[in-house]
């Protein structure tokens, strides 16, 4: 099943890239940080979208419960689904234990990234007039792309043939889990580079 050729998905991806391009023009030396924040938002919606895809996909076969699944062991033998909206197929309660790991990563990434954003990112990033575009445009673009991917997944009937555990983009989820550290590195690099190029007393400037 390939969705990359869907023009609607390409349009949604282009929306995120367009916001990134505008941020580079508006934020100046803080543009890399702004783009890093934008892509955290994009990965957030990626995680939410794949979680929904897991709930819609074919139920996992019965297996011995793991440590994460034990609180939901009574759901392991549930049949059928629950309809939440007419625009999507029903969710399978049996798949709830499968999304537990994604929920943990989401909470972990949100907490560590929020700490870095509050402590290490320069205040001028949040005080910039472009911050409204960063947050508003980023949320709209990322949500649009995720919704288009989800609709294409359902339209292709991928949820009928794919198991819940097979729809997770593992590499990007791993990046999302460690995003707090990546954002810290971007912040350190931005501040160091600014000092090197803007401080006339630095050795690099004199050289």
PEPE-V485372 format. One record per helix or strand of 3 or more residues. SS is the DSSP state (helix for helix, strand for strand). FROM is the first residue (numbers start at 0). TO is the last residue. Records with the same first field share a line. If there is no record, write none. Layout:
# PEPE-V485372
SS = FROM-TO + FROM-TO
This chain:
# PEPE-V485372
helix = 6-55 + 69-74 + 92-118 + 122-126 + 130-154 + 157-160 + 163-165 + 169-176 + 178-197 + 202-205
